[in-house]
Amino acid sequence: MKDNLGCFDWSASFYDETRALPSGLYRDICTTLKETVPLSSLMKSLEIGVGTGRIAHCIANAFSTDVYGVDISQSMLYQCLQNPAVSETLALIAADGNHLPFKSKFDLILTSHVLHQVKDHFHLISSILDSLSSSGIYIDLNAYVDHEQSLPFKIFYQRLLEEGYRHYFKNDLIRKGLKVFFSQRGWGYRETNLKRSYNITISTLVRFLKNKVFTHQRQIPEQIYEIGLKHLYAELEVRNVDFSKVVELPAYAQFLFFTPPPKR
């Protein structure tokens, strides 16, 4: 899981701003967890790739249960501790999800925006299964604002496409693979999708592109990236776009709940 360690250390100080979600979506996430997962104060939960604790704080405060968070980036863990909503029941550990440092089992393990970051996500899934109790639940959650729907991002990535660079996410393919993987092993799964809206300025969106705040952007060849930026600024000027304008973008939370086969 250490492939992108440098990116996460670098982005820790501004990660929450660039991955911010509307408060209503956080409430919906907690409500969905409460309605779907029979958590109690006696249960143990683990988030792999806890980052700044956006979801772990929600679980810890909503359920008053012990929550462990592991991450390869100590900078991310430091930012997590700065969150004023940090719970006393949240324990943070610097560790690789492929080599979890726990002897006991967990009743719930959650990943969020982690599987597409690793070379072999099924190796990580095997580590997760080894750490789940016999009745434990695994959740994969994607929670994000769809910046791709904004005018600056559309202009920028269309220009990159014209330069021969195709931008795509692996999440959809990975999640389809997860369904097959667990179904073949007799596990059940439930899919839940939530949607809210998020307000953000054109200026902020352009800054996100200029500063390469998302991990995948740092993998784009520098020359092509500069072409995209120059085209973006020129196009926004031609269109006389007001940089202070606030636009509304969709924000999503996409759950996959996996439950073990019935005991015989």
C-alpha positions in Angstrom: 0.0 0.0 0.0 3.0 2.3 0.1 2.9 3.2 -3.6 1.2 6.6 -3.0 2.7 7.3 0.5 4.4 10.5 -0.8 1.1 11.8 -2.3 -0.7 11.3 1.0 2.0 12.8 3.1 2.1 15.8 0.8 -1.7 16.3 0.7 -2.5 15.7 4.4 -2.7 19.4 5.3 -5.3 20.2 2.7 -6.9 16.7 2.2 -10.2 17.6 4.1 -10.8 20.7 2.1 -10.4 19.0 -1.3 -12.4 15.9 -0.3 -15.0 17.8 1.7 -18.6 16.4 1.7 -21.8 18.2 2.5 -22.8 17.8 6.2 -26.1 16.2 5.2 -24.2 13.4 3.4 -22.2 12.7 6.6 -25.5 12.4 8.5 -26.9 10.1 5.8 -23.8 7.9 6.0 -24.2 7.5 9.8 -27.9 6.8 9.5 -27.3 4.2 6.8 -24.6 2.5 9.0 -27.0 2.5 12.0 -29.8 1.0 9.9 -27.7 -1.6 8.3 -25.0 -2.7 10.8 -26.0 -4.1 14.2 -23.2 -2.3 16.0 -23.0 -2.1 19.7 -20.6 -0.7 22.3 -19.1 -4.2 22.7 -18.1 -4.5 19.1 -14.7 -3.6 17.5 -14.4 -1.7 14.2 -11.5 -1.0 11.9 -11.0 1.4 9.1 -8.1 0.7 6.8 -6.7 3.8 5.2 -8.3 6.0 7.8 -6.7 9.1 6.5 -7.9 12.2 8.3 -10.7 10.2 9.9 -13.7 11.6 7.9 -15.6 8.3 8.3 -14.0 6.9 11.4 -15.0 9.9 13.5 -18.6 9.4 12.3 -18.6 5.7 13.3 -16.9 6.3 16.7 -19.3 9.2 17.7 -22.4 7.6 16.3 -22.0 4.2 17.9 -19.8 4.8 21.0 -17.8 1.7 20.0 -14.1 1.0 19.8 -12.8 2.1 16.4 -9.3 1.5 15.2 -7.8 3.3 12.3 -4.7 2.4 10.4 -2.9 4.3 7.7 0.5 4.2 6.1 0.8 8.0 6.3 1.7 9.4 9.7 1.0 12.9 8.4 -2.6 11.8 7.7 -2.9 10.4 11.2 -1.6 13.6 12.7 -4.3 15.6 10.8 -6.9 13.1 12.1 -5.9 13.9 15.7 -6.4 17.6 15.0 -10.1 17.1 14.2 -12.2 18.7 16.9 -14.7 15.9 16.6 -12.1 13.2 17.4 -13.5 10.6 19.7 -11.8 9.0 22.7 -12.8 5.6 21.3 -10.8 6.1 18.1 -7.3 4.6 18.3 -4.9 5.4 15.5 -2.0 3.2 14.3 0.6 3.7 11.5 0.4 0.4 9.6 0.0 -1.2 6.2 -3.4 -2.8 5.6 -1.7 -5.7 3.9 0.1 -6.5 7.2 -2.3 -5.6 10.0 -0.7 -5.6 13.5 -3.7 -7.1 15.3 -4.1 -10.5 16.9 -7.8 -10.1 17.7 -10.7 -10.1 15.2 -12.9 -7.3 14.2 -16.7 -7.2 13.9 -16.6 -4.5 11.2 -13.9 -3.5 8.7 -14.3 -0.6 6.4 -12.3 0.8 3.5 -13.0 4.0 1.7 -11.2 5.1 -1.4 -8.4 2.6 -0.7 -8.7 -0.4 -3.0 -7.9 1.6 -6.2 -4.7 2.9 -4.5 -3.0 -0.6 -4.2 -1.4 -2.8 -6.8 -3.3 -5.9 -5.8 -6.6 -5.1 -4.1 -7.4 -8.8 -3.7 -4.3 -9.2 -1.5 -5.7 -6.5 0.7 -9.1 -8.2 0.7 -7.4 -11.4 1.9 -5.9 -9.5 4.8 -9.3 -8.1 5.6 -10.9 -11.5 5.7 -8.2 -12.8 7.9 -9.0 -10.1 10.4 -12.8 -10.4 10.4 -14.7 -12.3 13.1 -16.8 -15.3 11.8 -19.8 -13.0 11.7 -18.0 -9.8 10.8 -19.1 -7.4 8.1 -16.9 -5.8 5.5 -17.9 -2.4 4.0 -16.4 -0.6 1.0 -17.5 3.0 0.8 -17.0 5.6 -1.9 -17.9 9.1 -0.7 -17.1 12.0 -3.0 -18.1 15.2 -4.7 -18.3 14.7 -8.4 -15.9 17.5 -9.5 -15.8 15.9 -13.0 -19.3 17.4 -13.6 -18.0 21.0 -13.2 -17.2 23.3 -16.1 -13.4 23.7 -15.3 -12.9 19.9 -15.0 -14.8 19.2 -18.2 -12.8 21.7 -20.1 -9.5 20.5 -18.7 -10.0 16.8 -19.2 -11.5 17.2 -22.7 -8.3 19.0 -23.7 -6.2 16.1 -22.2 -8.3 13.7 -24.2 -7.5 15.6 -27.3 -3.8 15.2 -26.4 -4.3 11.5 -26.2 -4.5 11.1 -22.5 -7.6 9.3 -21.3 -8.6 9.9 -17.7 -10.6 7.1 -16.0 -11.2 5.7 -12.5 -10.8 2.1 -11.5 -13.5 2.2 -8.8 -16.4 0.8 -10.9 -14.4 -2.1 -12.2 -13.0 -2.9 -8.8 -16.4 -2.9 -7.2 -17.8 -5.2 -9.8 -14.9 -7.5 -9.1 -15.7 -7.4 -5.4 -19.3 -8.5 -5.9 -18.1 -11.5 -7.9 -15.3 -12.4 -5.5 -17.6 -12.4 -2.4 -20.5 -14.0 -4.2 -18.3 -17.0 -5.3 -17.5 -17.5 -1.7 -21.1 -17.5 -0.5 -21.1 -14.0 0.9 -24.2 -11.8 0.6 -23.9 -8.2 -0.3 -26.1 -5.1 -0.3 -25.6 -1.9 -2.2 -26.8 1.4 -1.0 -26.4 4.7 -2.9 -26.9 8.2 -1.3 -26.9 11.6 -3.1 -26.6 15.1 -1.9 -25.5 18.4 -3.4 -22.4 20.4 -2.6 -21.7 24.1 -3.3 -18.2 25.2 -4.5 -16.7 28.2 -6.3 -15.3 28.1 -9.8 -12.1 29.6 -8.3 -11.7 26.7 -5.9 -12.2 24.2 -8.7 -9.5 25.9 -10.9 -7.2 25.9 -7.8 -7.7 22.1 -7.4 -6.6 21.6 -11.0 -3.7 24.0 -10.8 -2.3 22.4 -7.6 -2.9 18.8 -8.6 -4.7 18.0 -5.3 -6.0 14.6 -6.4 -3.6 11.6 -6.5 -4.3 10.6 -10.1 -3.5 14.1 -11.3 0.1 13.7 -10.3 0.4 10.8 -12.6 -0.5 12.8 -15.7 2.6 13.8 -17.8 3.7 17.3 -16.9 3.7 18.6 -20.5 0.2 17.4 -21.1 -0.9 18.8 -17.8 0.4 22.3 -18.7 -1.3 22.2 -22.0 -4.6 21.4 -20.2 -4.1 24.3 -17.8 -3.3 26.8 -20.5 -6.3 25.7 -22.5 -8.5 25.9 -19.3 -7.5 29.5 -18.5 -7.9 30.6 -22.1 -11.4 29.0 -22.5 -12.7 30.4 -19.2 -11.5 33.9 -20.4 -13.2 33.5 -23.7 -16.4 32.5 -21.9 -16.1 35.3 -19.5 -16.6 33.0 -16.6 -16.9 34.6 -13.1 -14.4 32.8 -10.9 -16.4 33.8 -7.8 -19.5 32.1 -9.0 -20.8 29.3 -6.8 -21.9 26.1 -8.6 -23.7 23.1 -7.3 -22.2 19.6 -7.8 -23.6 16.2 -6.9 -22.0 14.4 -3.9 -22.3 10.7 -3.5 -21.9 7.9 -0.9 -21.9 4.5 -2.4 -21.9 1.5 0.0 -21.2 -2.1 -0.5 -22.0 -4.2 2.5 -20.6 -7.8 2.5 -21.9 -10.3 5.0 -20.5 -13.8 5.6 -22.2 -17.0 4.6 -24.8 -18.4 7.0 -23.3 -20.7 9.7 -24.1 -24.4 9.2 
